[in-house]
Amino acid sequence: MIGAVNAATTQRKIVRKDSVNIAVGQNNIETIDIDASRIISITGAVHYKAGYVLPLSYPMINYGNGGYIEWGVSAVIKGNILQIISGAEWKNCDIKIIIEYI
């Protein structure tokens, strides 16, 4: 198969951060040395010490207004900076993110 993406052609970068305070808005996590055009997936979770595990990306929709995200978290790459975008404050979290790229 021409252009197939499989385990032999992909690489992974694992980002782990312990005891991070996530603020509302953009949170810079780490500078990465991966060209954004090579990234095929960003997955992971935020482990909130109060017992929540928030998968990335995690929207929390306010069902009273379906177009409004009340709180949630998402991993994005802006330039060469890995960021967590959050709609709420999450203190004392462990972050585990896997970036797959070709």
Legacy VTK file of the C-alpha trace (Angstrom):
# vtk DataFile Version 3.0
C-alpha trace
ASCII
DATASET POLYDATA
POINTS 102 float
0.000 0.000 0.000
1.554 3.274 -1.102
1.755 5.883 1.643
0.544 3.528 4.362
1.072 4.632 7.942
1.857 1.757 10.290
3.928 1.000 13.361
7.082 0.671 11.245
6.723 4.189 9.784
5.570 6.123 12.844
7.513 7.512 15.764
6.304 8.607 19.187
7.167 11.351 21.585
5.909 10.870 25.121
5.449 13.925 27.323
4.939 13.425 31.073
4.574 16.222 33.573
3.744 15.768 37.242
1.955 18.165 39.597
1.053 20.793 36.993
-1.434 23.595 37.618
-3.587 24.173 34.546
-5.106 27.640 34.232
-8.074 28.707 32.139
-6.875 29.355 28.586
-3.524 28.462 27.009
-0.944 26.573 29.079
2.510 26.014 27.565
3.673 22.513 28.448
6.844 21.885 26.469
8.752 22.914 23.367
8.827 20.057 20.873
11.227 19.407 18.031
8.720 17.906 15.568
7.602 19.575 12.363
3.837 20.075 12.729
3.228 18.717 9.208
4.553 15.311 10.387
2.126 14.914 13.308
-0.665 12.395 12.796
-2.120 12.190 16.305
-2.045 13.742 19.762
-3.578 11.660 22.537
-3.305 11.470 26.284
-4.937 12.306 29.567
-4.911 14.792 32.401
-5.075 13.077 35.786
-6.629 15.484 38.257
-5.606 14.496 41.800
-9.189 14.789 43.076
-10.021 11.614 41.167
-10.846 12.790 37.634
-9.181 11.445 34.509
-9.806 13.768 31.581
-8.958 12.269 28.184
-7.532 14.640 25.600
-9.480 16.184 23.954
-12.326 16.429 26.431
-15.199 18.847 25.908
-17.814 19.392 28.589
-20.898 20.745 26.910
-23.412 22.902 28.716
-26.589 21.182 27.565
-28.629 24.331 28.198
-26.712 25.872 25.294
-25.286 23.160 23.034
-22.783 25.469 21.353
-21.055 26.451 24.590
-18.137 24.508 26.061
-18.370 24.988 29.815
-15.072 23.354 30.685
-12.752 20.896 29.057
-9.160 20.296 28.033
-7.433 19.836 24.701
-3.840 19.399 23.573
-2.697 21.520 20.643
0.614 22.438 19.071
1.132 26.105 18.301
4.358 26.643 16.373
6.641 24.248 18.215
4.982 24.610 21.635
2.790 21.836 23.048
-0.109 23.486 24.871
-3.056 22.417 26.959
-6.097 24.600 26.298
-8.518 24.525 29.201
-11.931 25.973 29.900
-11.483 25.500 33.647
-8.755 25.594 36.259
-7.294 22.211 37.241
-4.720 22.309 40.037
-2.187 19.603 40.845
-2.536 17.435 37.721
-0.357 14.834 36.096
-0.223 15.113 32.296
0.573 12.247 29.931
0.585 13.004 26.203
1.655 10.870 23.241
2.443 12.587 19.943
2.647 10.244 16.958
4.376 11.438 13.818
5.798 10.208 10.526
LINES 1 103
102 0 1 2 3 4 5 6 7 8 9 10 11 12 13 14 15 16 17 18 19 20 21 22 23 24 25 26 27 28 29 30 31 32 33 34 35 36 37 38 39 40 41 42 43 44 45 46 47 48 49 50 51 52 53 54 55 56 57 58 59 60 61 62 63 64 65 66 67 68 69 70 71 72 73 74 75 76 77 78 79 80 81 82 83 84 85 86 87 88 89 90 91 92 93 94 95 96 97 98 99 100 101
